[in-house]
């Protein structure tokens, strides 16, 4: 069984909270807080790329 190290939740006011986690095998996980047993997973590199792209504004259109 995998051991996922979850970060503290990222929450928006009145919105669901998301959690990001990693395991020792190099996998990354994203889940809704309280539903960590239902996650999406990919490599840490994919998570890194997603975060960098979000920081660069490539997902800003989703916030309109």
Secondary structure, 3 states (H helix, E strand, C coil): CCCCEECCCEECCCCCEEEEEECCCCEEEEEECCCCCCEEEEEHHHHHHHHHHHHCCCCHHHHC
